[in-house]
Amino acid sequence: MYEQQITVLGLGAMGSALALSFLKVSLKTHVWNRTVDRPGVRKVVEHGGKFKETIASALEASSLIVICLYDYYSIYAALANTFEQAFRSKTIVNLTNGTPSEARAMSSWMHGRGVSHYFDGGIMNTPEQVGTPYAFAFISGEDEKAFDKISRPLNSIGRLDYLGLEPGAAGLYDSALLAGMYGLFGGTLSAIALLRSQPSNDSSKAPTSKVVADKLIPMLQALLPSLVETAEYFDKQDWRGHTANIGIQEGGLRNVLATCQAEEVDSRLLRAHHELLVRALMEGREMEGMAGLVRDLVKK
Ligand SMILES: NC(=O)c1ccc[n+]([C@@H]2O[C@H](COP(=O)([O-])OP(=O)(O)OC[C@H]3O[C@@H](n4cnc5c(N)ncnc54)[C@H](OP(=O)(O)O)[C@@H]3O)[C@@H](O)[C@H]2O)c1
């Protein structure tokens, strides 16, 4: 039997998008938020969400509870004064962003209070994308059978990728994907800063947004498959170089840094990568591929 009711704790941008997706598939949705006067609260209530004044009454309303607060500290703060009885036999799905060790500690904390199942998750899309084909979440903790029971009521969010028993697994995948994302963001911020220095008296000057849309994005799209190749080389522990070896990459990035300096653009987001390339060169590894650099990042 699948749950017909659900409780969402936290109606910020993400929590309210989750609650709306549950309402859309006709789950009776109970909600709680620390601050009542919030746009997310108003929107969810307008769409039929049942607002609960206290966190204890929100927990009592359903046996399936989704938590989406700012961070793990917020969860402990919000639940600090809740009696253990309120957690008994509940299934908790925590979609708050955090680290693997926070997930493991939260799993122990929840089980210590008598929850029947604790799943930790990472939601990998924006609130606007919840319920679209772009939405997916990593979920870990408990076993496949228990996961199957929550997957039906939760799949209105998007695809759910179950990663097994270890509660920290979702947090690790989440951090790894965000590491890739922040690399992309850092590079793009530097690119926009460089583009702003196109001569302003030149009538052919394109808005930075147009250069990003027409030039940067197609170039990145063409490069994306090479990320898989880099990971494949790492999996095989094969450090042999290919055309884009460390020697070539160092030269390219050195020129980017020189351009930043000339254009008075802060290159701090790119320098750490260059330092890694230089160190590999000093060790005579210029013919290695990019996968070789992963060895320099791994500390254990
Ligand atoms: N937004 C995104 O694009 C996105 C994408 C993926 C994952 N996430 C993750 O989803 C989670 C929620 O993000 P969001 O975008 O919804 O953030 P948000 O709009 O800033 O909302 C934060 C929520 O946390 C609550 N909160 C903060 N401190 C609290 C405390 N001490 N006690 C009780 N409640 C507290 C806020 O309540 P009040 O309204 O009372 O302040 C609000 O409900 C985060 O972990 C975030 O990393 C977000």
The ligand as an SDF file (V2000), in Angstrom:
LIG
                    3D

 48 52  0  0  0  0  0  0  0  0999 V2000
   17.2130   26.3920   -4.5860 N   0  0  0  0  0  0  0  0  0  0  0  0
   17.8710   25.5290   -5.3840 C   0  0  0  0  0  0  0  0  0  0  0  0
   18.1540   25.7970   -6.5690 O   0  0  0  0  0  0  0  0  0  0  0  0
   18.2720   24.1850   -4.8310 C   0  0  0  0  0  0  0  0  0  0  0  0
   18.7040   23.1790   -5.7150 C   0  0  0  0  0  0  0  0  0  0  0  0
   19.0650   21.9330   -5.2090 C   0  0  0  0  0  0  0  0  0  0  0  0
   19.0360   21.7140   -3.8450 C   0  0  0  0  0  0  0  0  0  0  0  0
   18.6380   22.7160   -2.9980 N   0  0  0  0  0  0  0  0  0  0  0  0
   18.6820   22.4540   -1.5550 C   0  0  0  0  0  0  0  0  0  0  0  0
   17.3730   22.4610   -1.0120 O   0  0  0  0  0  0  0  0  0  0  0  0
   17.4320   22.9410    0.3430 C   0  0  0  0  0  0  0  0  0  0  0  0
   16.4200   24.0700    0.5110 C   0  0  0  0  0  0  0  0  0  0  0  0
   16.7820   25.0900   -0.4160 O   0  0  0  0  0  0  0  0  0  0  0  0
   15.7900   26.2760   -0.7640 P   0  0  0  0  0  0  0  0  0  0  0  0
   16.1530   26.7640   -2.1050 O   0  0  0  0  0  0  0  0  0  0  0  0
   14.3840   25.8960   -0.4830 O   0  0  0  0  0  0  0  0  0  0  0  0
   16.2760   27.3550    0.3200 O   0  0  0  0  0  0  0  0  0  0  0  0
   15.4560   28.6070    0.8900 P   0  0  0  0  0  0  0  0  0  0  0  0
   14.4830   29.1020   -0.1260 O   0  0  0  0  0  0  0  0  0  0  0  0
   16.4900   29.5480    1.4120 O   0  0  0  0  0  0  0  0  0  0  0  0
   14.6280   27.9930    2.0990 O   0  0  0  0  0  0  0  0  0  0  0  0
   15.2870   27.5940    3.2660 C   0  0  0  0  0  0  0  0  0  0  0  0
   14.3000   26.8820    4.1420 C   0  0  0  0  0  0  0  0  0  0  0  0
   14.9970   26.4890    5.3560 O   0  0  0  0  0  0  0  0  0  0  0  0
   14.2720   27.0110    6.4610 C   0  0  0  0  0  0  0  0  0  0  0  0
   15.1790   27.2670    7.5840 N   0  0  0  0  0  0  0  0  0  0  0  0
   16.3870   27.8640    7.5420 C   0  0  0  0  0  0  0  0  0  0  0  0
   16.9400   27.8880    8.7790 N   0  0  0  0  0  0  0  0  0  0  0  0
   16.0430   27.2920    9.6080 C   0  0  0  0  0  0  0  0  0  0  0  0
   16.0250   26.9800   11.0060 C   0  0  0  0  0  0  0  0  0  0  0  0
   17.0670   27.3160   11.8000 N   0  0  0  0  0  0  0  0  0  0  0  0
   14.9420   26.3720   11.5150 N   0  0  0  0  0  0  0  0  0  0  0  0
   13.9040   26.0220   10.7040 C   0  0  0  0  0  0  0  0  0  0  0  0
   13.8440   26.2820    9.3860 N   0  0  0  0  0  0  0  0  0  0  0  0
   14.9190   26.8930    8.8390 C   0  0  0  0  0  0  0  0  0  0  0  0
   13.6140   28.2770    5.9320 C   0  0  0  0  0  0  0  0  0  0  0  0
   12.5670   28.6520    6.7930 O   0  0  0  0  0  0  0  0  0  0  0  0
   12.1130   30.1950    6.9030 P   0  0  0  0  0  0  0  0  0  0  0  0
   11.2030   30.4350    5.7310 O   0  0  0  0  0  0  0  0  0  0  0  0
   11.4520   30.2540    8.2190 O   0  0  0  0  0  0  0  0  0  0  0  0
   13.3740   31.0380    6.8300 O   0  0  0  0  0  0  0  0  0  0  0  0
   13.1270   27.7660    4.5780 C   0  0  0  0  0  0  0  0  0  0  0  0
   11.9890   26.9430    4.7070 O   0  0  0  0  0  0  0  0  0  0  0  0
   18.8740   23.3960    0.6030 C   0  0  0  0  0  0  0  0  0  0  0  0
   19.5770   22.4260    1.3070 O   0  0  0  0  0  0  0  0  0  0  0  0
   19.4240   23.5700   -0.8150 C   0  0  0  0  0  0  0  0  0  0  0  0
   20.8240   23.4020   -0.8930 O   0  0  0  0  0  0  0  0  0  0  0  0
   18.2290   23.9310   -3.4560 C   0  0  0  0  0  0  0  0  0  0  0  0
  1  2  1  0
  2  3  2  0
  2  4  1  0
  4  5  1  0
  4 48  2  0
  5  6  2  0
  6  7  1  0
  7  8  2  0
  8  9  1  0
  8 48  1  0
  9 10  1  0
  9 46  1  0
 10 11  1  0
 11 12  1  0
 11 44  1  0
 12 13  1  0
 13 14  1  0
 14 15  2  0
 14 16  1  0
 14 17  1  0
 17 18  1  0
 18 19  2  0
 18 20  1  0
 18 21  1  0
 21 22  1  0
 22 23  1  0
 23 24  1  0
 23 42  1  0
 24 25  1  0
 25 26  1  0
 25 36  1  0
 26 27  1  0
 26 35  1  0
 27 28  2  0
 28 29  1  0
 29 30  1  0
 29 35  2  0
 30 31  1  0
 30 32  2  0
 32 33  1  0
 33 34  2  0
 34 35  1  0
 36 37  1  0
 36 42  1  0
 37 38  1  0
 38 39  2  0
 38 40  1  0
 38 41  1  0
 42 43  1  0
 44 45  1  0
 44 46  1  0
 46 47  1  0
M  CHG  2   8   1  16  -1
M  END
$$$$
